[in-house]
Amino acid sequence: MTEEYLDEIILKEKNRRRKEQTVREILEEGLPDEILQTVEIGEIAKMKIPSFFQDMPREIAERKYSFEPCPQIIKTNREGTVDFTFSVLEVKVSGEQLPEAVAAAKKGMQRILATAVFQEEGQETIQGMEVCWFSYVRTSPEGEKIYNMIFYVAAEQSLAITMCCLVSLWEKWSAVARYCISTLKGR
């Protein structure tokens, strides 16, 4: 058994509290507009995300998102450790039907991703649009633990917006994703 010194314990606690403070600040105060860009989601909605996210190169997107249908818009950070994806769904679900539809989608995903660990879920109204979401952790084909947040939106047409990142980054990025979804506006 390794022995931890008091200064190591104090440093770990300071780092933990600093992370909590950052997450709390993002959720309470948001992010400044000058570091955000607007993503147009078809003709249906728009949402702000950090400005350093860029379109994921097609060859990487085809490898990373090999399922059909692939998200129509995929934004990633420089390191490729955090992605936001945006899809206009073929099915239109009303705000009243959304919780039931998302519960069914989650149940289907639990069957397909049997080893995934499902975590939080929520529902809220943003700019008059119903939004339901849930999160889970899965293992990538490369063996990395990936945190996923999926937001389903009942708008003029239904939308799916995801944020995924390495598990080691989930605290900060789940807070950023929740802030970004709060900037969602319909057309």
MOHU-V624188 format. One record per residue. N is the residue number from 1. RES is the residue in one small letter. SS is DSSP state (H for helix, E for strand, - for the rest). PHI is phi in radians with two decimals (* if undefined). Layout:
n/res/ss/phi
N/RES/SS/PHI
N/RES/SS/PHI
This chain:
n/res/ss/phi
1/m/-/*
2/t/-/-1.47
3/e/-/-1.71
4/e/-/-1.70
5/y/-/-1.50
6/l/H/-0.97
7/d/H/-1.15
8/e/H/-1.18
9/i/H/-1.11
10/i/H/-1.11
11/l/H/-1.10
12/k/H/-1.05
13/e/H/-1.15
14/k/H/-1.08
15/n/H/-1.12
16/r/H/-1.07
17/r/H/-1.16
18/r/H/-1.11
19/k/H/-1.08
20/e/H/-1.04
21/q/H/-1.09
22/t/H/-1.08
23/v/H/-1.06
24/r/H/-1.06
25/e/H/-1.10
26/i/H/-1.08
27/l/H/-1.19
28/e/H/-1.50
29/e/H/-1.83
30/g/-/1.38
31/l/-/-2.09
32/p/-/-1.15
33/d/H/-0.97
34/e/H/-1.18
35/i/H/-1.87
36/l/E/-2.04
37/q/E/-2.17
38/t/E/-1.75
39/v/E/-1.81
40/e/E/-1.52
41/i/E/-1.77
42/g/-/0.99
43/e/-/-1.69
44/i/-/-1.76
45/a/E/-2.73
46/k/E/-2.51
47/m/E/-2.62
48/k/E/-1.69
49/i/E/-2.38
50/p/E/-0.97
51/s/-/-1.21
52/f/-/-1.45
53/f/-/-1.40
54/q/E/-2.21
55/d/E/-1.04
56/m/-/-1.28
57/p/-/-0.97
58/r/H/-0.91
59/e/H/-1.13
60/i/H/-1.28
61/a/H/-1.05
62/e/H/-1.12
63/r/H/-1.33
64/k/H/-1.30
65/y/-/-2.10
66/s/-/-1.39
67/f/-/-1.36
68/e/-/-1.97
69/p/-/-1.39
70/c/-/-1.26
71/p/-/-0.96
72/q/-/-1.24
73/i/E/-2.22
74/i/E/-2.28
75/k/E/-1.97
76/t/E/-2.42
77/n/-/-1.42
78/r/-/-0.97
79/e/-/-1.38
80/g/-/1.31
81/t/-/-1.69
82/v/E/-2.42
83/d/E/-2.22
84/f/E/-2.06
85/t/E/-2.18
86/f/E/-2.38
87/s/E/-2.38
88/v/E/-1.59
89/l/-/-1.46
90/e/-/-1.26
91/v/-/-1.74
92/k/-/-1.73
93/v/-/-2.07
94/s/-/-1.31
95/g/H/-1.02
96/e/H/-1.21
97/q/H/-1.50
98/l/H/-1.01
99/p/H/-0.99
100/e/H/-1.18
101/a/H/-1.14
102/v/H/-1.20
103/a/H/-1.05
104/a/H/-1.17
105/a/H/-1.11
106/k/H/-1.09
107/k/H/-1.07
108/g/H/-1.09
109/m/H/-1.14
110/q/H/-1.09
111/r/H/-1.25
112/i/H/-1.26
113/l/-/-1.79
114/a/-/-1.01
115/t/-/-1.59
116/a/-/-1.22
117/v/E/-1.89
118/f/E/-1.44
119/q/E/-2.08
120/e/E/-1.42
121/e/E/-2.66
122/g/E/-2.85
123/q/E/-2.59
124/e/E/-2.74
125/t/E/-1.92
126/i/E/-2.19
127/q/-/0.87
128/g/-/1.39
129/m/E/-1.85
130/e/E/-1.36
131/v/E/-2.28
132/c/E/-2.10
133/w/E/-2.56
134/f/E/-2.66
135/s/E/-2.31
136/y/E/-2.74
137/v/E/-2.05
138/r/E/-2.34
139/t/E/-1.79
140/s/-/-1.31
141/p/-/-1.02
142/e/-/-1.47
143/g/-/1.60
144/e/-/-1.53
145/k/E/-1.43
146/i/E/-2.09
147/y/E/-1.63
148/n/E/-2.20
149/m/E/-2.13
150/i/E/-2.09
151/f/E/-1.91
152/y/E/-1.87
153/v/E/-2.17
154/a/E/-1.61
155/a/-/-2.13
156/e/-/-0.91
157/q/-/-2.39
158/s/-/-1.21
159/l/E/-2.17
160/a/E/-2.16
161/i/E/-2.17
162/t/E/-2.17
163/m/E/-2.29
164/c/E/-2.31
165/c/E/-2.71
166/l/E/-1.10
167/v/H/-0.97
168/s/H/-1.10
169/l/H/-1.89
170/w/H/-1.07
171/e/H/-1.02
172/k/H/-1.18
173/w/H/-1.30
174/s/H/-1.18
175/a/H/-1.15
176/v/H/-1.10
177/a/H/-1.06
178/r/H/-1.13
179/y/H/-1.14
180/c/H/-1.03
181/i/H/-1.10
182/s/H/-1.21
183/t/-/-1.59
184/l/-/-1.04
185/k/E/-2.37
186/g/E/-1.40
187/r/-/-1.60
